[in-house]
Amino acid sequence: MRNVYLITLFVCVLAVSILGFRGTTFTAPPIDLFPDWAFPGMEVQPKHRPQAASDFFADGRSDRTPPARTVARGMLRDDDHLHLGKAADGSFAAKLPAAVTVDFALLERGRDRYQVFCAPCHGSLGDGNGMTKRYGMGATPTFHDPRLRTMPDGEIFNTITNGKNTMMPYADKLSPEDRWAVVAFVRALQRAQQGTVADVNDPAGKKTLGLP
């Protein structure tokens, strides 16, 4: 019988310990079992949580308004040619910016992004015969039209950035570097449709690719 009383007492004490102080606000700081004597104050520091109240600032907010003209890291757009496709006089740049190196890696990146975002409408060859045309979508321009062949690279970049007519902008999906890669790949598609036998000759004049 004595054991029953002891067990009952233990259960009551345990229940009060766990549930009895729920919602109680303590004024004393919690006991620090492992104090950091070498760096006091490092464990408990004042901090500001996003969108929380703060007694430190006069307006009572933790969130602070950034100083005027603040630019997020990596978002400084100080090169109009690279980020806008514009030349110094404000017109569309004729060629790719000097900051973009045209090599095989760039064309491979452009091909990859083109297949994801452009080919469904413009087709894998850039001839406007994409998958959407089979479902009755309006005619998509072909990149092999003389007007687009002579269009400045910067204007194509601007169209990718801001969209045109029924084409939506892709600035939120493609970085400036990726947009230029797509421009380079479009130029490669255009060049491929104008290729001649002379284009597959090496500098020494020898035929390549197994051509006679």
Secondary structure, DSSP 8 states (H G I E B T S, - for coil): -HHHHHHHHHHHHHHHHHHTTTT----S----SS--SSSTTSSS-----TT-B-SSSTT-BS-----TT---TT-----HHHHH-B-TTSSB-SS--TTS--SHHHHHHHHHHHHHHTHHHH-TTSSS--GGGGGT------TTSHHHHSS-HHHHHHHHHH-BTTB---TTTS-HHHHHHHHHHHHHHHHHTT--GGGGB-TTS-B-TT--
